[in-house]
Amino acid sequence: MEESMPECLLELLAHIQAYEGLIKEWDTDKFKHNTPAIRFPGGVEEYINERYKKLKLSQAALQGNIAMSRSHWAARRSAKIKALFG
């Protein structure tokens, strides 16, 4: 987990804000500009794909631990039942 906002995401926010300003111009029938002053940043898609993969791996690991924990307790419960009732 990053300690600060990644640069590509900060650039993406700036790009979005530039588009919002452009849309306000269009709302007042000013069509001099048709693209935002700040371009869509490179690296955003790669960053998102990488982070998504890491999150899915973490999720799978956590789900595996939960499943392993459940099977562990089920095995212990079975052993106790066998010990009690033979």
Secondary structure, 3 states (H helix, E strand, C coil): CCCCCCHHHHHHHHHHHHHHHHHHHHHCCCCCCCCCCCCCCCCHHHHHHHHHHHHHHHHHHHHHHHHHHHHHHHHHHHHHHHHHHC
